[in-house]
Amino acid sequence: MFETILKEKYPFVTRFFEAALSGDSKKLAHAFLLSGSDIAAQYILALNVAKILNCQSPDKAEFCECTSCMWLAQNRHPAVMTISPVDFIHPNPKGEAKTVITVEQSRFLRKEL
């Protein structure tokens, strides 16, 4: 369900989400706050969860090329919005990795919500 690197580095977290996302009920909270020093892994985890929730073929979500998965890969899915120091799309058009979420990103999120 999750990328192998995430399963190896964060087995507890991936097992937690796999249990919550398995079956028909998909028992998840409406939001999760991810914190820690590995920002890239957190971003990948969040995108993996979004992919599983939105994929038209969730059994094949890791390798799927459905419309939802393609939108997520391009960070353009209408139902998924992310802000992160490693979010290279909006509003960080220069693609510069930051160490914190910027004021511009917070303003963008507020405007979009």
Biopython code that builds the backbone (N, CA, C, O; Angstrom):
import numpy as np
from Bio.PDB.StructureBuilder import StructureBuilder

atoms = [
    (1, "MET", "N", (0.831, -1.191, 0.000)),
    (1, "MET", "CA", (0.000, 0.000, 0.000)),
    (1, "MET", "C", (0.875, 1.255, 0.000)),
    (1, "MET", "O", (0.599, 2.211, -0.724)),
    (2, "PHE", "N", (1.931, 1.244, 0.815)),
    (2, "PHE", "CA", (2.839, 2.388, 0.888)),
    (2, "PHE", "C", (4.169, 2.044, 0.242)),
    (2, "PHE", "O", (4.513, 0.872, 0.086)),
    (3, "GLU", "N", (4.912, 3.076, -0.132)),
    (3, "GLU", "CA", (6.210, 2.867, -0.736)),
    (3, "GLU", "C", (7.128, 2.114, 0.233)),
    (3, "GLU", "O", (7.057, 2.312, 1.446)),
    (4, "THR", "N", (7.975, 1.264, -0.306)),
    (4, "THR", "CA", (8.841, 0.405, 0.500)),
    (4, "THR", "C", (9.718, 1.205, 1.451)),
    (4, "THR", "O", (9.914, 0.803, 2.598)),
    (5, "ILE", "N", (10.241, 2.316, 0.996)),
    (5, "ILE", "CA", (11.125, 3.126, 1.844)),
    (5, "ILE", "C", (10.390, 3.631, 3.083)),
    (5, "ILE", "O", (10.967, 3.688, 4.169)),
    (6, "LEU", "N", (9.123, 3.996, 2.922)),
    (6, "LEU", "CA", (8.337, 4.445, 4.078)),
    (6, "LEU", "C", (8.092, 3.289, 5.038)),
    (6, "LEU", "O", (8.168, 3.469, 6.253)),
    (7, "LYS", "N", (7.799, 2.109, 4.509)),
    (7, "LYS", "CA", (7.561, 0.939, 5.364)),
    (7, "LYS", "C", (8.805, 0.579, 6.163)),
    (7, "LYS", "O", (8.704, 0.164, 7.318)),
    (8, "GLU", "N", (9.974, 0.734, 5.557)),
    (8, "GLU", "CA", (11.220, 0.400, 6.242)),
    (8, "GLU", "C", (11.580, 1.437, 7.298)),
    (8, "GLU", "O", (11.989, 1.081, 8.403)),
    (9, "LYS", "N", (11.431, 2.722, 6.966)),
    (9, "LYS", "CA", (11.821, 3.788, 7.894)),
    (9, "LYS", "C", (10.788, 4.042, 8.988)),
    (9, "LYS", "O", (11.140, 4.392, 10.114)),
    (10, "TYR", "N", (9.506, 3.861, 8.647)),
    (10, "TYR", "CA", (8.428, 4.208, 9.579)),
    (10, "TYR", "C", (7.375, 3.101, 9.633)),
    (10, "TYR", "O", (6.236, 3.310, 9.216)),
    (11, "PRO", "N", (7.751, 1.916, 10.149)),
    (11, "PRO", "CA", (6.812, 0.794, 10.143)),
    (11, "PRO", "C", (5.554, 1.045, 10.973)),
    (11, "PRO", "O", (4.466, 0.624, 10.579)),
    (12, "PHE", "N", (5.686, 1.727, 12.121)),
    (12, "PHE", "CA", (4.513, 1.979, 12.957)),
    (12, "PHE", "C", (3.498, 2.862, 12.238)),
    (12, "PHE", "O", (2.303, 2.569, 12.239)),
    (13, "VAL", "N", (3.973, 3.936, 11.629)),
    (13, "VAL", "CA", (3.085, 4.886, 10.960)),
    (13, "VAL", "C", (2.402, 4.239, 9.761)),
    (13, "VAL", "O", (1.197, 4.401, 9.566)),
    (14, "THR", "N", (3.171, 3.507, 8.958)),
    (14, "THR", "CA", (2.569, 2.876, 7.777)),
    (14, "THR", "C", (1.573, 1.793, 8.178)),
    (14, "THR", "O", (0.534, 1.646, 7.535)),
    (15, "ARG", "N", (1.874, 1.031, 9.230)),
    (15, "ARG", "CA", (0.897, 0.017, 9.709)),
    (15, "ARG", "C", (-0.373, 0.689, 10.209)),
    (15, "ARG", "O", (-1.475, 0.195, 9.970)),
    (16, "PHE", "N", (-0.223, 1.822, 10.908)),
    (16, "PHE", "CA", (-1.388, 2.564, 11.403)),
    (16, "PHE", "C", (-2.301, 2.971, 10.250)),
    (16, "PHE", "O", (-3.508, 2.734, 10.293)),
    (17, "PHE", "N", (-1.717, 3.588, 9.216)),
    (17, "PHE", "CA", (-2.521, 4.037, 8.085)),
    (17, "PHE", "C", (-3.053, 2.868, 7.261)),
    (17, "PHE", "O", (-4.173, 2.937, 6.754)),
    (18, "GLU", "N", (-2.278, 1.803, 7.119)),
    (18, "GLU", "CA", (-2.764, 0.627, 6.385)),
    (18, "GLU", "C", (-3.981, 0.030, 7.074)),
    (18, "GLU", "O", (-4.942, -0.355, 6.407)),
    (19, "ALA", "N", (-3.953, -0.052, 8.399)),
    (19, "ALA", "CA", (-5.097, -0.583, 9.138)),
    (19, "ALA", "C", (-6.311, 0.336, 8.980)),
    (19, "ALA", "O", (-7.434, -0.138, 8.807)),
    (20, "ALA", "N", (-6.082, 1.645, 9.040)),
    (20, "ALA", "CA", (-7.180, 2.604, 8.921)),
    (20, "ALA", "C", (-7.765, 2.640, 7.516)),
    (20, "ALA", "O", (-8.951, 2.919, 7.344)),
    (21, "LEU", "N", (-6.935, 2.357, 6.507)),
    (21, "LEU", "CA", (-7.383, 2.453, 5.118)),
    (21, "LEU", "C", (-7.862, 1.120, 4.543)),
    (21, "LEU", "O", (-8.379, 1.078, 3.427)),
    (22, "SER", "N", (-7.696, 0.046, 5.287)),
    (22, "SER", "CA", (-8.113, -1.256, 4.761)),
    (22, "SER", "C", (-9.609, -1.453, 4.954)),
    (22, "SER", "O", (-10.222, -0.855, 5.839)),
    (23, "GLY", "N", (-10.177, -2.289, 4.124)),
    (23, "GLY", "CA", (-11.600, -2.577, 4.209)),
    (23, "GLY", "C", (-12.442, -1.484, 3.596)),
    (23, "GLY", "O", (-11.924, -0.546, 2.989)),
    (24, "ASP", "N", (-13.749, -1.611, 3.759)),
    (24, "ASP", "CA", (-14.677, -0.657, 3.159)),
    (24, "ASP", "C", (-14.879, 0.591, 4.007)),
    (24, "ASP", "O", (-15.260, 1.639, 3.485)),
    (25, "SER", "N", (-14.627, 0.489, 5.318)),
    (25, "SER", "CA", (-14.965, 1.600, 6.205)),
    (25, "SER", "C", (-13.992, 2.770, 6.120)),
    (25, "SER", "O", (-14.415, 3.918, 6.261)),
    (26, "LYS", "N", (-12.717, 2.523, 5.896)),
    (26, "LYS", "CA", (-11.700, 3.572, 5.829)),
    (26, "LYS", "C", (-11.860, 4.574, 6.974)),
    (26, "LYS", "O", (-12.252, 5.721, 6.764)),
    (27, "LYS", "N", (-11.549, 4.117, 8.183)),
    (27, "LYS", "CA", (-11.724, 4.922, 9.387)),
    (27, "LYS", "C", (-10.539, 5.854, 9.596)),
    (27, "LYS", "O", (-9.530, 5.475, 10.191)),
    (28, "LEU", "N", (-10.675, 7.068, 9.101)),
    (28, "LEU", "CA", (-9.639, 8.083, 9.254)),
    (28, "LEU", "C", (-10.221, 9.342, 9.866)),
    (28, "LEU", "O", (-11.393, 9.662, 9.670)),
    (29, "ALA", "N", (-9.388, 10.048, 10.609)),
    (29, "ALA", "CA", (-9.795, 11.362, 11.104)),
    (29, "ALA", "C", (-9.841, 12.328, 9.921)),
    (29, "ALA", "O", (-9.311, 12.031, 8.850)),
    (30, "HIS", "N", (-10.468, 13.467, 10.115)),
    (30, "HIS", "CA", (-10.582, 14.435, 9.019)),
    (30, "HIS", "C", (-9.266, 15.140, 8.731)),
    (30, "HIS", "O", (-9.109, 15.736, 7.665)),
    (31, "ALA", "N", (-8.311, 15.083, 9.666)),
    (31, "ALA", "CA", (-7.029, 15.749, 9.448)),
    (31, "ALA", "C", (-5.949, 15.084, 10.296)),
    (31, "ALA", "O", (-6.227, 14.516, 11.352)),
    (32, "PHE", "N", (-4.723, 15.166, 9.813)),
    (32, "PHE", "CA", (-3.557, 14.688, 10.545)),
    (32, "PHE", "C", (-2.478, 15.754, 10.450)),
    (32, "PHE", "O", (-2.292, 16.368, 9.399)),
    (33, "LEU", "N", (-1.776, 15.968, 11.539)),
    (33, "LEU", "CA", (-0.645, 16.885, 11.556)),
    (33, "LEU", "C", (0.606, 16.026, 11.675)),
    (33, "LEU", "O", (0.796, 15.332, 12.674)),
    (34, "LEU", "N", (1.447, 16.071, 10.666)),
    (34, "LEU", "CA", (2.681, 15.307, 10.664)),
    (34, "LEU", "C", (3.814, 16.217, 11.102)),
    (34, "LEU", "O", (3.937, 17.347, 10.628)),
    (35, "SER", "N", (4.634, 15.719, 12.005)),
    (35, "SER", "CA", (5.717, 16.523, 12.553)),
    (35, "SER", "C", (6.977, 15.672, 12.654)),
    (35, "SER", "O", (6.905, 14.458, 12.844)),
    (36, "GLY", "N", (8.113, 16.313, 12.526)),
    (36, "GLY", "CA", (9.377, 15.594, 12.661)),
    (36, "GLY", "C", (10.436, 16.204, 11.774)),
    (36, "GLY", "O", (10.206, 17.227, 11.128)),
    (37, "SER", "N", (11.596, 15.576, 11.743)),
    (37, "SER", "CA", (12.712, 16.137, 10.992)),
    (37, "SER", "C", (12.759, 15.670, 9.540)),
    (37, "SER", "O", (13.406, 16.318, 8.717)),
    (38, "ASP", "N", (12.099, 14.575, 9.204)),
    (38, "ASP", "CA", (12.131, 14.058, 7.836)),
    (38, "ASP", "C", (10.929, 14.588, 7.047)),
    (38, "ASP", "O", (9.935, 13.887, 6.859)),
    (39, "ILE", "N", (11.040, 15.816, 6.598)),
    (39, "ILE", "CA", (9.937, 16.510, 5.937)),
    (39, "ILE", "C", (9.558, 15.818, 4.631)),
    (39, "ILE", "O", (8.373, 15.701, 4.319)),
    (40, "ALA", "N", (10.529, 15.365, 3.879)),
    (40, "ALA", "CA", (10.245, 14.709, 2.601)),
    (40, "ALA", "C", (9.438, 13.431, 2.812)),
    (40, "ALA", "O", (8.506, 13.165, 2.053)),
    (41, "ALA", "N", (9.774, 12.637, 3.827)),
    (41, "ALA", "CA", (9.036, 11.406, 4.106)),
    (41, "ALA", "C", (7.598, 11.721, 4.518)),
    (41, "ALA", "O", (6.673, 11.003, 4.140)),
    (42, "GLN", "N", (7.409, 12.782, 5.285)),
    (42, "GLN", "CA", (6.060, 13.180, 5.688)),
    (42, "GLN", "C", (5.229, 13.564, 4.469)),
    (42, "GLN", "O", (4.052, 13.215, 4.370)),
    (43, "TYR", "N", (5.846, 14.277, 3.559)),
    (43, "TYR", "CA", (5.153, 14.713, 2.345)),
    (43, "TYR", "C", (4.777, 13.505, 1.488)),
    (43, "TYR", "O", (3.660, 13.423, 0.978)),
    (44, "ILE", "N", (5.712, 12.573, 1.333)),
    (44, "ILE", "CA", (5.443, 11.359, 0.562)),
    (44, "ILE", "C", (4.336, 10.546, 1.225)),
    (44, "ILE", "O", (3.460, 10.026, 0.533)),
    (45, "LEU", "N", (4.357, 10.428, 2.551)),
    (45, "LEU", "CA", (3.308, 9.711, 3.272)),
    (45, "LEU", "C", (1.948, 10.353, 3.032)),
    (45, "LEU", "O", (0.971, 9.659, 2.750)),
    (46, "ALA", "N", (1.885, 11.665, 3.142)),
    (46, "ALA", "CA", (0.614, 12.366, 2.925)),
    (46, "ALA", "C", (0.103, 12.149, 1.505)),
    (46, "ALA", "O", (-1.093, 11.936, 1.307)),
    (47, "LEU", "N", (0.987, 12.201, 0.522)),
    (47, "LEU", "CA", (0.573, 11.966, -0.860)),
    (47, "LEU", "C", (0.147, 10.526, -1.080)),
    (47, "LEU", "O", (-0.779, 10.268, -1.849)),
    (48, "ASN", "N", (0.808, 9.576, -0.414)),
    (48, "ASN", "CA", (0.404, 8.170, -0.514)),
    (48, "ASN", "C", (-0.996, 7.967, 0.042)),
    (48, "ASN", "O", (-1.805, 7.263, -0.562)),
    (49, "VAL", "N", (-1.293, 8.571, 1.180)),
    (49, "VAL", "CA", (-2.632, 8.459, 1.766)),
    (49, "VAL", "C", (-3.670, 9.084, 0.829)),
    (49, "VAL", "O", (-4.729, 8.500, 0.598)),
    (50, "ALA", "N", (-3.369, 10.260, 0.293)),
    (50, "ALA", "CA", (-4.285, 10.914, -0.644)),
    (50, "ALA", "C", (-4.505, 10.049, -1.878)),
    (50, "ALA", "O", (-5.620, 9.962, -2.394)),
    (51, "LYS", "N", (-3.450, 9.417, -2.344)),
    (51, "LYS", "CA", (-3.554, 8.558, -3.524)),
    (51, "LYS", "C", (-4.457, 7.363, -3.242)),
    (51, "LYS", "O", (-5.307, 7.019, -4.064)),
    (52, "ILE", "N", (-4.279, 6.731, -2.090)),
    (52, "ILE", "CA", (-5.097, 5.579, -1.726)),
    (52, "ILE", "C", (-6.565, 5.981, -1.604)),
    (52, "ILE", "O", (-7.449, 5.237, -2.029)),
    (53, "LEU", "N", (-6.826, 7.141, -1.032)),
    (53, "LEU", "CA", (-8.206, 7.598, -0.846)),
    (53, "LEU", "C", (-8.879, 8.014, -2.150)),
    (53, "LEU", "O", (-10.100, 7.912, -2.269)),
    (54, "ASN", "N", (-8.108, 8.479, -3.126)),
    (54, "ASN", "CA", (-8.684, 9.016, -4.358)),
    (54, "ASN", "C", (-8.508, 8.136, -5.587)),
    (54, "ASN", "O", (-9.139, 8.393, -6.612)),
    (55, "CYS", "N", (-7.681, 7.119, -5.515)),
    (55, "CYS", "CA", (-7.378, 6.276, -6.680)),
    (55, "CYS", "C", (-8.615, 5.502, -7.133)),
    (55, "CYS", "O", (-9.399, 5.021, -6.314)),
    (56, "GLN", "N", (-8.770, 5.392, -8.434)),
    (56, "GLN", "CA", (-9.889, 4.640, -9.002)),
    (56, "GLN", "C", (-9.654, 3.137, -8.915)),
    (56, "GLN", "O", (-10.602, 2.360, -9.030)),
    (57, "SER", "N", (-8.411, 2.715, -8.713)),
    (57, "SER", "CA", (-8.056, 1.309, -8.511)),
    (57, "SER", "C", (-7.142, 1.208, -7.297)),
    (57, "SER", "O", (-5.938, 1.005, -7.457)),
    (58, "PRO", "N", (-7.690, 1.345, -6.068)),
    (58, "PRO", "CA", (-6.842, 1.428, -4.879)),
    (58, "PRO", "C", (-5.933, 0.221, -4.668)),
    (58, "PRO", "O", (-4.910, 0.338, -3.994)),
    (59, "ASP", "N", (-6.281, -0.934, -5.229)),
    (59, "ASP", "CA", (-5.415, -2.103, -5.096)),
    (59, "ASP", "C", (-4.095, -1.898, -5.819)),
    (59, "ASP", "O", (-3.082, -2.493, -5.450)),
    (60, "LYS", "N", (-4.103, -1.059, -6.844)),
    (60, "LYS", "CA", (-2.914, -0.814, -7.657)),
    (60, "LYS", "C", (-2.416, 0.624, -7.495)),
    (60, "LYS", "O", (-1.725, 1.137, -8.375)),
    (61, "ALA", "N", (-2.754, 1.270, -6.399)),
    (61, "ALA", "CA", (-2.483, 2.701, -6.221)),
    (61, "ALA", "C", (-1.012, 3.066, -6.407)),
    (61, "ALA", "O", (-0.707, 4.152, -6.900)),
    (62, "GLU", "N", (-0.103, 2.180, -6.024)),
    (62, "GLU", "CA", (1.323, 2.523, -6.119)),
    (62, "GLU", "C", (1.764, 2.710, -7.572)),
    (62, "GLU", "O", (2.641, 3.529, -7.847)),
    (63, "PHE", "N", (1.169, 1.963, -8.503)),
    (63, "PHE", "CA", (1.585, 2.025, -9.900)),
    (63, "PHE", "C", (0.475, 2.517, -10.822)),
    (63, "PHE", "O", (0.598, 2.419, -12.043)),
    (64, "CYS", "N", (-0.583, 3.033, -10.265)),
    (64, "CYS", "CA", (-1.754, 3.419, -11.048)),
    (64, "CYS", "C", (-1.495, 4.689, -11.862)),
    (64, "CYS", "O", (-0.723, 5.560, -11.460)),
    (65, "GLU", "N", (-2.156, 4.769, -13.005)),
    (65, "GLU", "CA", (-2.080, 5.962, -13.843)),
    (65, "GLU", "C", (-3.471, 6.491, -14.163)),
    (65, "GLU", "O", (-3.699, 7.054, -15.234)),
    (66, "CYS", "N", (-4.414, 6.304, -13.215)),
    (66, "CYS", "CA", (-5.756, 6.838, -13.418)),
    (66, "CYS", "C", (-5.700, 8.367, -13.323)),
    (66, "CYS", "O", (-4.671, 8.931, -12.951)),
    (67, "THR", "N", (-6.780, 9.018, -13.651)),
    (67, "THR", "CA", (-6.830, 10.479, -13.647)),
    (67, "THR", "C", (-6.473, 11.049, -12.274)),
    (67, "THR", "O", (-5.691, 11.995, -12.180)),
    (68, "SER", "N", (-7.040, 10.481, -11.217)),
    (68, "SER", "CA", (-6.757, 10.975, -9.867)),
    (68, "SER", "C", (-5.283, 10.851, -9.517)),
    (68, "SER", "O", (-4.694, 11.777, -8.959)),
    (69, "CYS", "N", (-4.687, 9.711, -9.842)),
    (69, "CYS", "CA", (-3.273, 9.499, -9.525)),
    (69, "CYS", "C", (-2.376, 10.433, -10.331)),
    (69, "CYS", "O", (-1.362, 10.915, -9.827)),
    (70, "MET", "N", (-2.746, 10.683, -11.569)),
    (70, "MET", "CA", (-1.962, 11.606, -12.397)),
    (70, "MET", "C", (-2.063, 13.030, -11.840)),
    (70, "MET", "O", (-1.067, 13.751, -11.783)),
    (71, "TRP", "N", (-3.270, 13.429, -11.431)),
    (71, "TRP", "CA", (-3.433, 14.756, -10.831)),
    (71, "TRP", "C", (-2.588, 14.890, -9.569)),
    (71, "TRP", "O", (-1.941, 15.914, -9.351)),
    (72, "LEU", "N", (-2.600, 13.835, -8.730)),
    (72, "LEU", "CA", (-1.806, 13.866, -7.500)),
    (72, "LEU", "C", (-0.319, 13.952, -7.809)),
    (72, "LEU", "O", (0.409, 14.684, -7.137)),
    (73, "ALA", "N", (0.139, 13.224, -8.804)),
    (73, "ALA", "CA", (1.549, 13.258, -9.174)),
    (73, "ALA", "C", (1.969, 14.654, -9.627)),
    (73, "ALA", "O", (3.121, 15.052, -9.459)),
    (74, "GLN", "N", (1.020, 15.391, -10.202)),
    (74, "GLN", "CA", (1.296, 16.755, -10.675)),
    (74, "GLN", "C", (0.931, 17.810, -9.633)),
    (74, "GLN", "O", (1.053, 19.007, -9.894)),
    (75, "ASN", "N", (0.484, 17.371, -8.452)),
    (75, "ASN", "CA", (0.029, 18.261, -7.375)),
    (75, "ASN", "C", (-1.089, 19.181, -7.864)),
    (75, "ASN", "O", (-1.100, 20.375, -7.567)),
    (76, "ARG", "N", (-2.028, 18.608, -8.616)),
    (76, "ARG", "CA", (-3.122, 19.390, -9.190)),
    (76, "ARG", "C", (-4.496, 18.774, -8.918)),
    (76, "ARG", "O", (-5.470, 19.123, -9.585)),
    (77, "HIS", "N", (-4.583, 17.866, -7.950)),
    (77, "HIS", "CA", (-5.866, 17.220, -7.665)),
    (77, "HIS", "C", (-6.801, 18.236, -7.001)),
    (77, "HIS", "O", (-6.412, 18.882, -6.029)),
    (78, "PRO", "N", (-8.030, 18.386, -7.515)),
    (78, "PRO", "CA", (-8.930, 19.398, -6.961)),
    (78, "PRO", "C", (-9.374, 19.131, -5.522)),
    (78, "PRO", "O", (-9.810, 20.057, -4.837)),
    (79, "ALA", "N", (-9.273, 17.884, -5.049)),
    (79, "ALA", "CA", (-9.717, 17.554, -3.695)),
    (79, "ALA", "C", (-8.562, 17.433, -2.703)),
    (79, "ALA", "O", (-8.788, 17.144, -1.528)),
    (80, "VAL", "N", (-7.335, 17.648, -3.158)),
    (80, "VAL", "CA", (-6.164, 17.481, -2.291)),
    (80, "VAL", "C", (-5.327, 18.754, -2.333)),
    (80, "VAL", "O", (-4.867, 19.179, -3.393)),
    (81, "MET", "N", (-5.139, 19.350, -1.162)),
    (81, "MET", "CA", (-4.338, 20.564, -1.074)),
    (81, "MET", "C", (-3.245, 20.334, -0.030)),
    (81, "MET", "O", (-3.520, 19.894, 1.086)),
    (82, "THR", "N", (-2.023, 20.634, -0.401)),
    (82, "THR", "CA", (-0.912, 20.464, 0.534)),
    (82, "THR", "C", (-0.125, 21.761, 0.646)),
    (82, "THR", "O", (-0.026, 22.539, -0.303)),
    (83, "ILE", "N", (0.423, 21.963, 1.817)),
    (83, "ILE", "CA", (1.469, 22.968, 1.977)),
    (83, "ILE", "C", (2.557, 22.299, 2.796)),
    (83, "ILE", "O", (2.278, 21.585, 3.760)),
    (84, "SER", "N", (3.765, 22.530, 2.414)),
    (84, "SER", "CA", (4.906, 21.892, 3.048)),
    (84, "SER", "C", (6.159, 22.659, 2.633)),
    (84, "SER", "O", (6.162, 23.319, 1.594)),
    (85, "PRO", "N", (7.213, 22.579, 3.425)),
    (85, "PRO", "CA", (8.466, 23.200, 2.984)),
    (85, "PRO", "C", (8.982, 22.606, 1.673)),
    (85, "PRO", "O", (9.755, 23.256, 0.969)),
    (86, "VAL", "N", (8.568, 21.382, 1.332)),
    (86, "VAL", "CA", (9.025, 20.753, 0.091)),
    (86, "VAL", "C", (7.963, 20.768, -0.996)),
    (86, "VAL", "O", (8.102, 20.077, -2.005)),
    (87, "ASP", "N", (6.907, 21.543, -0.805)),
    (87, "ASP", "CA", (5.856, 21.669, -1.811)),
    (87, "ASP", "C", (6.344, 22.624, -2.885)),
    (87, "ASP", "O", (6.438, 23.828, -2.650)),
    (88, "PHE", "N", (6.655, 22.101, -4.057)),
    (88, "PHE", "CA", (7.302, 22.891, -5.097)),
    (88, "PHE", "C", (6.336, 23.531, -6.080)),
    (88, "PHE", "O", (6.792, 24.166, -7.031)),
    (89, "ILE", "N", (5.053, 23.402, -5.908)),
    (89, "ILE", "CA", (4.129, 23.912, -6.908)),
    (89, "ILE", "C", (3.580, 25.277, -6.506)),
    (89, "ILE", "O", (4.048, 26.297, -7.012)),
    (90, "HIS", "N", (2.603, 25.317, -5.613)),
    (90, "HIS", "CA", (1.976, 26.579, -5.225)),
    (90, "HIS", "C", (2.264, 26.847, -3.774)),
    (90, "HIS", "O", (2.198, 25.909, -2.979)),
    (91, "PRO", "N", (2.567, 28.015, -3.383)),
    (91, "PRO", "CA", (2.948, 29.185, -4.153)),
    (91, "PRO", "C", (4.462, 29.339, -4.197)),
    (91, "PRO", "O", (4.988, 30.416, -3.919)),
    (92, "ASN", "N", (5.148, 28.284, -4.538)),
    (92, "ASN", "CA", (6.609, 28.278, -4.578)),
    (92, "ASN", "C", (7.066, 27.979, -6.002)),
    (92, "ASN", "O", (7.665, 26.932, -6.248)),
    (93, "PRO", "N", (6.792, 28.883, -6.945)),
    (93, "PRO", "CA", (7.070, 28.606, -8.351)),
    (93, "PRO", "C", (8.544, 28.416, -8.688)),
    (93, "PRO", "O", (8.869, 27.809, -9.708)),
    (94, "LYS", "N", (9.441, 28.926, -7.847)),
    (94, "LYS", "CA", (10.874, 28.761, -8.126)),
    (94, "LYS", "C", (11.357, 27.365, -7.759)),
    (94, "LYS", "O", (12.467, 26.978, -8.124)),
    (95, "GLY", "N", (10.523, 26.593, -7.031)),
    (95, "GLY", "CA", (10.895, 25.238, -6.671)),
    (95, "GLY", "C", (12.004, 25.154, -5.647)),
    (95, "GLY", "O", (12.770, 24.191, -5.630)),
    (96, "GLU", "N", (12.093, 26.159, -4.793)),
    (96, "GLU", "CA", (13.152, 26.187, -3.788)),
    (96, "GLU", "C", (12.670, 25.492, -2.515)),
    (96, "GLU", "O", (11.622, 25.844, -1.976)),
    (97, "ALA", "N", (13.425, 24.515, -2.038)),
    (97, "ALA", "CA", (13.089, 23.846, -0.791)),
    (97, "ALA", "C", (13.336, 24.808, 0.364)),
    (97, "ALA", "O", (14.366, 25.481, 0.402)),
    (98, "LYS", "N", (12.424, 24.874, 1.279)),
    (98, "LYS", "CA", (12.540, 25.736, 2.460)),
    (98, "LYS", "C", (12.688, 24.860, 3.696)),
    (98, "LYS", "O", (12.587, 23.636, 3.606)),
    (99, "THR", "N", (12.923, 25.468, 4.829)),
    (99, "THR", "CA", (12.993, 24.722, 6.084)),
    (99, "THR", "C", (11.726, 24.894, 6.902)),
    (99, "THR", "O", (11.518, 24.187, 7.888)),
    (100, "VAL", "N", (10.879, 25.829, 6.498)),
    (100, "VAL", "CA", (9.623, 26.085, 7.200)),
    (100, "VAL", "C", (8.530, 26.354, 6.174)),
    (100, "VAL", "O", (8.807, 26.617, 5.003)),
    (101, "ILE", "N", (7.300, 26.283, 6.627)),
    (101, "ILE", "CA", (6.180, 26.687, 5.780)),
    (101, "ILE", "C", (6.187, 28.209, 5.761)),
    (101, "ILE", "O", (6.224, 28.846, 6.814)),
    (102, "THR", "N", (6.151, 28.786, 4.579)),
    (102, "THR", "CA", (6.281, 30.233, 4.452)),
    (102, "THR", "C", (4.954, 30.948, 4.683)),
    (102, "THR", "O", (3.885, 30.340, 4.640)),
    (103, "VAL", "N", (5.050, 32.240, 4.927)),
    (103, "VAL", "CA", (3.864, 33.081, 5.085)),
    (103, "VAL", "C", (3.040, 33.044, 3.801)),
    (103, "VAL", "O", (1.811, 33.003, 3.849)),
    (104, "GLU", "N", (3.724, 33.058, 2.650)),
    (104, "GLU", "CA", (3.010, 33.014, 1.368)),
    (104, "GLU", "C", (2.203, 31.731, 1.224)),
    (104, "GLU", "O", (1.082, 31.758, 0.717)),
    (105, "GLN", "N", (2.770, 30.596, 1.671)),
    (105, "GLN", "CA", (2.043, 29.333, 1.611)),
    (105, "GLN", "C", (0.810, 29.376, 2.515)),
    (105, "GLN", "O", (-0.256, 28.898, 2.128)),
    (106, "SER", "N", (0.946, 29.942, 3.707)),
    (106, "SER", "CA", (-0.186, 30.058, 4.627)),
    (106, "SER", "C", (-1.276, 30.952, 4.043)),
    (106, "SER", "O", (-2.463, 30.641, 4.147)),
    (107, "ARG", "N", (-0.875, 32.053, 3.434)),
    (107, "ARG", "CA", (-1.852, 32.943, 2.786)),
    (107, "ARG", "C", (-2.559, 32.234, 1.638)),
    (107, "ARG", "O", (-3.770, 32.373, 1.467)),
    (108, "PHE", "N", (-1.803, 31.477, 0.858)),
    (108, "PHE", "CA", (-2.380, 30.711, -0.251)),
    (108, "PHE", "C", (-3.427, 29.725, 0.268)),
    (108, "PHE", "O", (-4.524, 29.632, -0.282)),
    (109, "LEU", "N", (-3.083, 28.988, 1.332)),
    (109, "LEU", "CA", (-4.003, 28.013, 1.916)),
    (109, "LEU", "C", (-5.263, 28.696, 2.428)),
    (109, "LEU", "O", (-6.374, 28.224, 2.188)),
    (110, "ARG", "N", (-5.092, 29.793, 3.125)),
    (110, "ARG", "CA", (-6.247, 30.537, 3.665)),
    (110, "ARG", "C", (-7.156, 31.012, 2.533)),
    (110, "ARG", "O", (-8.378, 30.899, 2.625)),
    (111, "LYS", "N", (-6.563, 31.539, 1.478)),
    (111, "LYS", "CA", (-7.338, 32.016, 0.334)),
    (111, "LYS", "C", (-8.103, 30.871, -0.339)),
    (111, "LYS", "O", (-9.273, 31.019, -0.693)),
    (112, "GLU", "N", (-7.433, 29.738, -0.508)),
    (112, "GLU", "CA", (-8.046, 28.596, -1.178)),
    (112, "GLU", "C", (-9.167, 27.962, -0.349)),
    (112, "GLU", "O", (-10.162, 27.489, -0.899)),
    (113, "LEU", "N", (-9.000, 27.956, 0.973)),
    (113, "LEU", "CA", (-10.036, 27.367, 1.827)),
    (113, "LEU", "C", (-11.225, 28.289, 1.950)),
    (113, "LEU", "O", (-12.195, 27.958, 2.631)),
]
sb = StructureBuilder()
sb.init_structure("model")
sb.init_model(0)
sb.init_chain("A")
sb.init_seg("    ")
for serial, (resi, resn, name, xyz) in enumerate(atoms, 1):
    if name == "N":
        sb.init_residue(resn, " ", resi, " ")
    sb.init_atom(name, np.array(xyz, "f"), 0.0, 1.0, " ", f" {name:<3s}", serial, name[0])
structure = sb.get_structure()
